[in-house]
Amino acid sequence: MAILIIGGSGFLGTELVRQAVVAGHTTAAAYATRPGSSRDVEWHSLDLRDPESIEAVVAEVSPRVVINASSGRADWSVMAEGPVRLAVAAAKSGSRLIHVSSDAVFSGASVHYDESCLPDPVTPYGAAKAAAETGILLMHPDAVGARTSLIIGDGQSVHERAVHELAAGARAGVLFTDDIRCPVHVADLASALLELATGDASGIHHLGGNEALSRHELGILIARRDGLDASQLPTGLRAESALPGALDIRLDSRATQRTLRTTLRGGRQFLTPAA
Protein backbone atom coordinates (compact mmCIF):
# COMPACT_ATOMS: atom_id res chain seq x y z
CA MET A 1 0.00 0.00 0.00
CA ALA A 2 1.26 3.49 -0.84
CA ILE A 3 1.41 5.82 2.17
CA LEU A 4 2.34 9.50 2.34
CA ILE A 5 3.40 10.71 5.80
CA ILE A 6 3.24 14.47 6.31
CA GLY A 7 5.74 15.63 8.95
CA GLY A 8 7.80 12.51 8.37
CA SER A 9 10.97 13.97 9.89
CA GLY A 10 9.32 14.84 13.23
CA PHE A 11 9.23 12.75 16.39
CA LEU A 12 6.01 10.89 15.60
CA GLY A 13 6.62 11.02 11.85
CA THR A 14 9.98 9.28 12.18
CA GLU A 15 8.34 6.36 13.98
CA LEU A 16 5.51 6.23 11.45
CA VAL A 17 8.05 6.08 8.62
CA ARG A 18 9.99 3.31 10.37
CA GLN A 19 6.92 1.16 11.01
CA ALA A 20 5.46 1.72 7.55
CA VAL A 21 8.70 0.62 5.90
CA VAL A 22 8.99 -2.44 8.16
CA ALA A 23 5.40 -3.38 7.28
CA GLY A 24 6.33 -3.32 3.60
CA HIS A 25 4.29 -0.28 2.58
CA THR A 26 5.48 1.87 -0.30
CA THR A 27 6.29 4.93 1.77
CA ALA A 28 6.84 8.58 0.94
CA ALA A 29 7.28 11.36 3.47
CA ALA A 30 7.00 15.13 3.38
CA TYR A 31 8.90 17.68 5.44
CA ALA A 32 8.74 21.43 6.03
CA THR A 33 12.37 22.28 6.85
CA ARG A 34 14.59 19.22 6.37
CA PRO A 35 14.13 15.58 5.36
CA GLY A 36 14.49 12.73 7.79
CA SER A 37 17.35 10.26 7.85
CA SER A 38 15.57 7.22 6.41
CA ARG A 39 16.82 6.24 2.97
CA ASP A 40 13.97 3.78 2.48
CA VAL A 41 11.43 6.46 1.59
CA GLU A 42 10.98 9.23 -0.98
CA TRP A 43 11.29 12.66 0.65
CA HIS A 44 9.27 15.63 -0.59
CA SER A 45 9.47 19.26 0.50
CA LEU A 46 5.95 20.46 1.34
CA ASP A 47 4.47 23.78 2.47
CA LEU A 48 1.03 23.28 4.02
CA ARG A 49 0.32 26.95 3.40
CA ASP A 50 0.49 26.37 -0.36
CA PRO A 51 -2.40 24.45 -1.98
CA GLU A 52 -0.43 23.96 -5.20
CA SER A 53 2.49 22.44 -3.30
CA ILE A 54 0.13 20.05 -1.53
CA GLU A 55 -1.67 18.98 -4.69
CA ALA A 56 1.63 18.49 -6.52
CA VAL A 57 3.06 16.17 -3.85
CA VAL A 58 -0.17 14.17 -3.49
CA ALA A 59 -0.43 13.81 -7.27
CA GLU A 60 3.20 12.71 -7.58
CA VAL A 61 3.00 10.12 -4.78
CA SER A 62 -0.58 8.99 -5.56
CA PRO A 63 -0.98 7.51 -2.06
CA ARG A 64 -3.72 5.18 -0.90
CA VAL A 65 -3.46 6.86 2.50
CA VAL A 66 -2.16 10.21 3.74
CA ILE A 67 -1.20 10.47 7.43
CA ASN A 68 -0.78 14.03 8.70
CA ALA A 69 1.63 14.04 11.65
CA SER A 70 2.81 17.63 11.13
CA SER A 71 2.99 20.19 13.93
CA GLY A 72 3.41 23.87 12.97
CA ARG A 73 2.69 24.92 16.54
CA ALA A 74 2.97 28.69 16.06
CA ASP A 75 1.31 29.13 12.67
CA TRP A 76 -2.49 29.11 12.27
CA SER A 77 -2.13 28.82 8.51
CA VAL A 78 -0.15 25.60 8.96
CA MET A 79 -2.00 24.11 11.94
CA ALA A 80 -5.61 25.01 11.21
CA GLU A 81 -5.81 25.76 7.50
CA GLY A 82 -3.05 23.48 6.22
CA PRO A 83 -4.77 20.22 7.19
CA VAL A 84 -7.95 21.38 5.45
CA ARG A 85 -5.98 22.06 2.26
CA LEU A 86 -4.54 18.58 2.65
CA ALA A 87 -8.03 17.12 3.09
CA VAL A 88 -9.17 18.77 -0.13
CA ALA A 89 -6.20 17.34 -2.03
CA ALA A 90 -6.65 13.88 -0.51
CA ALA A 91 -10.36 13.81 -1.32
CA LYS A 92 -9.65 14.96 -4.88
CA SER A 93 -7.11 12.15 -5.37
CA GLY A 94 -9.28 9.48 -3.72
CA SER A 95 -6.81 9.02 -0.82
CA ARG A 96 -7.81 8.22 2.73
CA LEU A 97 -6.71 10.80 5.30
CA ILE A 98 -5.63 10.21 8.90
CA HIS A 99 -5.08 13.49 10.76
CA VAL A 100 -3.33 13.56 14.14
CA SER A 101 -5.10 15.92 16.52
CA SER A 102 -4.68 16.65 20.22
CA ASP A 103 -6.38 16.57 23.61
CA ALA A 104 -5.76 20.34 23.61
CA VAL A 105 -9.11 20.70 21.82
CA PHE A 106 -10.67 20.34 25.29
CA SER A 107 -10.83 22.81 28.19
CA GLY A 108 -10.55 20.28 31.01
CA ALA A 109 -13.86 21.40 32.50
CA SER A 110 -15.30 17.90 32.12
CA VAL A 111 -12.02 16.04 32.87
CA HIS A 112 -13.10 12.83 31.11
CA TYR A 113 -13.54 13.03 27.33
CA ASP A 114 -14.64 10.33 24.91
CA GLU A 115 -15.03 10.63 21.14
CA SER A 116 -18.55 12.07 21.41
CA CYS A 117 -17.39 15.15 23.34
CA LEU A 118 -17.35 18.44 21.45
CA PRO A 119 -14.20 20.58 21.44
CA ASP A 120 -14.08 23.59 23.75
CA PRO A 121 -10.45 24.79 23.47
CA VAL A 122 -8.99 27.48 25.72
CA THR A 123 -5.64 28.07 23.94
CA PRO A 124 -4.72 29.18 20.41
CA TYR A 125 -3.06 25.79 19.87
CA GLY A 126 -6.23 23.95 20.89
CA ALA A 127 -8.37 26.26 18.78
CA ALA A 128 -6.23 25.57 15.72
CA LYS A 129 -6.45 21.82 16.28
CA ALA A 130 -10.23 22.02 16.74
CA ALA A 131 -10.62 24.13 13.59
CA ALA A 132 -8.56 21.63 11.62
CA GLU A 133 -10.75 18.73 12.80
CA THR A 134 -13.93 20.54 11.75
CA GLY A 135 -12.57 21.55 8.37
CA ILE A 136 -11.11 18.14 7.57
CA LEU A 137 -14.31 16.23 8.27
CA LEU A 138 -16.31 18.80 6.30
CA MET A 139 -14.08 18.54 3.20
CA HIS A 140 -13.30 14.81 3.49
CA PRO A 141 -16.13 13.07 5.43
CA ASP A 142 -14.35 9.70 5.35
CA ALA A 143 -11.24 11.11 7.04
CA VAL A 144 -10.09 10.20 10.56
CA GLY A 145 -9.30 12.75 13.24
CA ALA A 146 -7.10 10.96 15.78
CA ARG A 147 -6.76 12.84 19.07
CA THR A 148 -3.81 11.92 21.23
CA SER A 149 -2.04 13.16 24.36
CA LEU A 150 1.58 13.58 25.50
CA ILE A 151 3.77 11.46 23.23
CA ILE A 152 6.68 9.73 24.97
CA GLY A 153 9.46 7.63 23.48
CA ASP A 154 12.68 6.02 24.62
CA GLY A 155 14.45 9.25 25.49
CA GLN A 156 13.76 11.34 22.40
CA SER A 157 10.60 13.27 23.31
CA VAL A 158 10.46 16.87 24.48
CA HIS A 159 9.14 15.84 27.89
CA GLU A 160 11.86 13.25 28.43
CA ARG A 161 14.60 15.75 27.54
CA ALA A 162 13.05 18.27 29.93
CA VAL A 163 13.10 15.71 32.77
CA HIS A 164 16.80 15.04 32.19
CA GLU A 165 17.62 18.74 32.19
CA LEU A 166 15.56 19.43 35.33
CA ALA A 167 17.14 16.50 37.19
CA ALA A 168 20.60 17.81 36.27
CA GLY A 169 19.76 21.37 37.29
CA ALA A 170 20.42 22.50 33.72
CA ARG A 171 16.94 23.92 33.19
CA ALA A 172 14.67 26.26 35.12
CA GLY A 173 11.08 25.27 35.77
CA VAL A 174 8.94 22.70 37.53
CA LEU A 175 6.87 19.61 36.78
CA PHE A 176 3.24 20.29 37.60
CA THR A 177 1.42 17.98 39.98
CA ASP A 178 -2.01 19.20 38.86
CA ASP A 179 -1.48 19.00 35.08
CA ILE A 180 -2.88 15.59 34.13
CA ARG A 181 -2.92 13.83 30.78
CA CYS A 182 -2.96 10.29 29.33
CA PRO A 183 0.55 9.89 27.86
CA VAL A 184 1.10 7.38 25.07
CA HIS A 185 4.23 5.72 23.75
CA VAL A 186 5.21 6.85 20.27
CA ALA A 187 5.49 3.25 19.02
CA ASP A 188 1.97 2.42 20.23
CA LEU A 189 0.59 5.60 18.69
CA ALA A 190 2.26 5.02 15.33
CA SER A 191 1.07 1.42 15.24
CA ALA A 192 -2.51 2.47 16.04
CA LEU A 193 -2.45 5.18 13.37
CA LEU A 194 -1.27 2.67 10.77
CA GLU A 195 -4.07 0.33 11.82
CA LEU A 196 -6.60 3.11 11.27
CA ALA A 197 -4.92 3.93 7.97
CA THR A 198 -5.23 0.40 6.61
CA GLY A 199 -8.82 -0.10 7.78
CA ASP A 200 -12.07 1.65 6.97
CA ALA A 201 -12.43 3.85 10.06
CA SER A 202 -13.69 7.42 9.77
CA GLY A 203 -14.59 10.26 12.12
CA ILE A 204 -13.06 11.06 15.51
CA HIS A 205 -10.94 8.52 17.39
CA HIS A 206 -9.02 8.79 20.66
CA LEU A 207 -5.49 7.40 20.97
CA GLY A 208 -4.34 8.22 24.48
CA GLY A 209 -2.60 5.88 26.88
CA ASN A 210 -4.82 3.92 29.25
CA GLU A 211 -3.65 5.70 32.42
CA ALA A 212 -3.89 9.30 33.65
CA LEU A 213 -0.69 10.77 35.09
CA SER A 214 0.40 14.22 36.22
CA ARG A 215 3.46 15.67 34.53
CA HIS A 216 5.34 15.18 37.79
CA GLU A 217 4.29 11.53 38.08
CA LEU A 218 5.36 11.06 34.48
CA GLY A 219 8.67 12.74 35.22
CA ILE A 220 9.34 10.41 38.16
CA LEU A 221 8.72 7.37 35.97
CA ILE A 222 11.08 8.70 33.31
CA ALA A 223 13.75 9.48 35.90
CA ARG A 224 13.55 6.02 37.44
CA ARG A 225 13.72 4.33 34.05
CA ASP A 226 16.77 6.36 33.09
CA GLY A 227 18.62 6.06 36.41
CA LEU A 228 18.16 9.69 37.43
CA ASP A 229 17.55 11.04 40.92
CA ALA A 230 13.80 11.66 40.88
CA SER A 231 14.02 13.62 44.15
CA GLN A 232 15.77 16.39 42.20
CA LEU A 233 12.72 17.08 40.05
CA PRO A 234 11.10 20.36 41.17
CA THR A 235 7.31 20.44 41.59
CA GLY A 236 4.70 23.14 41.25
CA LEU A 237 1.06 23.83 40.49
CA ARG A 238 0.01 24.89 37.03
CA ALA A 239 -3.04 26.54 38.61
CA GLU A 240 -0.66 28.97 40.32
CA SER A 241 1.34 29.69 37.18
CA ALA A 242 0.72 32.13 34.36
CA LEU A 243 0.61 29.37 31.75
CA PRO A 244 -2.68 29.14 29.86
CA GLY A 245 -4.41 25.87 29.15
CA ALA A 246 -6.38 23.08 30.74
CA LEU A 247 -5.33 21.33 33.94
CA ASP A 248 -6.91 17.87 33.78
CA ILE A 249 -7.76 16.24 30.44
CA ARG A 250 -8.24 12.49 30.40
CA LEU A 251 -8.87 11.03 26.96
CA ASP A 252 -11.21 8.06 27.13
CA SER A 253 -9.86 5.86 24.34
CA ARG A 254 -11.77 2.70 25.18
CA ALA A 255 -14.12 2.82 22.19
CA THR A 256 -11.22 3.14 19.75
CA GLN A 257 -9.11 0.60 21.67
CA ARG A 258 -11.79 -2.05 21.15
CA THR A 259 -11.26 -1.76 17.38
CA LEU A 260 -7.45 -2.07 17.52
CA ARG A 261 -4.94 -4.88 17.84
CA THR A 262 -2.41 -2.39 19.21
CA THR A 263 -2.58 -1.85 22.98
CA LEU A 264 -2.36 1.79 23.98
CA ARG A 265 -0.31 1.26 27.11
CA GLY A 266 -0.25 3.57 30.10
CA GLY A 267 2.88 5.30 31.35
CA ARG A 268 3.51 2.87 34.20
CA GLN A 269 3.53 0.04 31.65
CA PHE A 270 5.88 1.49 29.04
CA LEU A 271 8.16 3.36 31.47
CA THR A 272 8.75 0.58 34.00
CA PRO A 273 12.14 -1.06 33.35
CA ALA A 274 11.97 -4.74 32.46
CA ALA A 275 12.89 -7.00 35.37
N, C-alpha and C positions, 0 to 999 in steps of 0.2 A: 504494500500500500504506500502511496506517495503522501508524505507529510511535510508541511511547511511550518516551522516553529519560529514565531516572531519573538524577538528578544532572546535568541538562541545563545548569546554569549554571556547572559546574566546568570545569576546563581541558580534559579530554578531552570532556566533555559538550558544550561549546560547539562543538567541531569536529564532533562527531557531528551536532548540530543543523544546522550549516551545510551539511554534505555531504548530509544527508537532504533538506533543503529544495531544494538544487540538483538533486538527483536526481528531484525531483518527488513525493516521498512526502508523504502527509498526516501531518504531524508534530506531536506534542504532547510537552511536556517537563515534568518534575516537579522541584521544588527543595525544599530543607530550610529555608533561611534567606531567600534572596531570588531572584527570577526573573532570568533572563538578559536580555540586551539585544535579542535577536532579536524582531521584531514579526511574523515569518512563522509563528510557532507559537503554540499554546495553552499557557499556563503554568498549572500546578497545584501548589499547596502540598501536600507529602506528608511524613508522618512514618513512617519505616520501622519504628518501634517500635509502631505502631498498626495492627492488622490491618484494622479497619473503614475507616481512612483509605486503606489500600492498595486494598482491594476497591472502595471508592467511586470512586477515580480510574480504576482499570482498567475498571470497569463503564461509567463516563462516556465514556472514550476509545474503548473497544472496539477495542484495537489488534490487528493481525495479529501484531506482534512487539513485545516489551518488551526494551529493552537497559538493563541496570543498570550505569551508570558512576559510581555514588555512591562516597563514600569513608567518612566517619564513623570516622576513624582511632582515636579514643580511646574509642569506645563499643561494647562487645561486642554490646549489644542491636541496634545499627544494623548493625555490620559482619558479625556471625556469624548472628544470628537474623533480622534484617531481610530479607536476601535469601531466606531460606527462606519467610518470610511472603509475599514477592513471588512465589516459585515456586508456592506454593499458589494464590494469586489468579490467576496466569497460567494454570495448569493448569485451574482451574475455568472460566475464560473461553474456553479453547481457544486461547490465545495462545502463540506460541513465546517462549522466554526465552533471551537471551544475557547471561551474567553475566561481568563483567570481574574476573578474579582476578589473582594476583601471583606472581612468582618467590619471594616471601618464604615460600611454603609449604614451601620446601626449606631444609635445614640447610647446604648447601655441602659436605657430607662427600664426595659423589660428583662434585662439580664440574659434570659434564655431565648434563643432565636432558632426556629426551624425554617425550612424553605418557604413556608407560607407567609412569613413575616415581611411586611413592607419596609423598605428602607426609610430611615429617618436620620440622615447623617448630620453631624455637628461640626465637621471640619471641612475645609476645602478639598482635602484628599478624598474623604468619604463622599462628598458631593460629586466629585468627578467620577468616582467609581460607580456611584448610583446612576448618574446620567448615562454612563457608558452602557450599563446593563439595560436600561430602558431603551436606548437607541438601538442597541444590537438586536434585541428581541423584536423590536418593531420592524427593522429592516430585513431581518433574517429569522423568521419565527421558529425555525428548526434548530437554531443555535443553542449552545449551552453556556450559561453563566455559572461559573464554578467559584463560589466564595470560599476563601480559606483564611487561615489565621497566621500567627507567627511561624515562619518557616525556619527550621533548624536543620543543620547538617552534621558533619563530623569534624567541625572546627572552622568551617568556611563562612558561616552566616554572620551577619552584622551583629546579632545579639551575642553570639559566642565570642567574637572578637572583643566586644565591649566588656564581657565578663572577665576575660583575660587581662585587659588593660586596667579595669577597676581593682582586680585582685592584686595587681602589681603596683598599684598606686600611680600608674602612668596616665590616668584619665580622671577628670573631675566628674562628679555626678553620683547618683544613687540608683539602686534598683527598687522600684516601687513595690510595696507589699499589698497595695489596694488596686493595682492594675492587673486585671485577670483576663486571660485569653485561653484558647485551646490550641497550643502549639502542635505542629505536625512536622514529621521528618520529611526532608526534601525528596528522599527516595520513595516514600509512601505516596506523597502527593503526585510526583511525576507518574508513578505507576497507575494511580487512580485516574489521572487525566488521560493517559493513553487508553485505559479501559473505556472511558467515556467516548474518546475519539473513535474507537473502533466498533462501538455499538450504535444504537439508534436513539440514545437519550436526547432530550431537548429540555429547554427551560432552565430553571434555577436548581442548582445542586450545592450541597454543603460538604466541604472536604477539610474539616478541622480534626485535630487529634481527639481521642475519646476521653480526655481528662482536662479539667480546668486547673490552671496553675497561675499564681501571681508571677510577675517578672522576677521577684526575688527568689521564690521557690524554684523557678526555672534556672536562675543563676546558680543556686546552690547545687542543683543536679549537674549542671555543666562543670562547675568547679570540681566536684567530687569525681566525675568521670575523668577529668583531665589532670587530676593530682594537684589541684590548687588548694590554697587555704581558704575555705568558704567563709571563715570568720572575718576575713578581710573585706568582704563585700559590704559596702555601705548601704543602708536602707533609708527609705523615706516614704512619704505619702504623696501620691500624685494629686490628691484632693487639695493638698496644701501648696502645690506648685502653681506656676503660671502657665503650664503646658495645657493647651486645649485638647479636647477629645474625651471619649468615653472612658469610664473606669472599668466596668465589668461587662464583658461581652462573651457569652458562652454559645458558640455555634453548636446546635443540635444537628449532628450529621447522621443520625441513625437511619433515616429514610434512605439516604443515598448509600450508606454502608451496606444496607441489605441487598443492594443491586450489584455490589462489587466483590470480586475475589480478593482484592487488596485490602488488608487490614490497616485502618488508619489508627496507628498506635498512639498512646498517650506518652507524655514526656517521661514519666517514670519507667515506661517500658523501653523506649529507645535510648534513654540516657543512663540507664543502669549498667555498669560494666559487667560483662559476662563473667560468671564465676570460674 
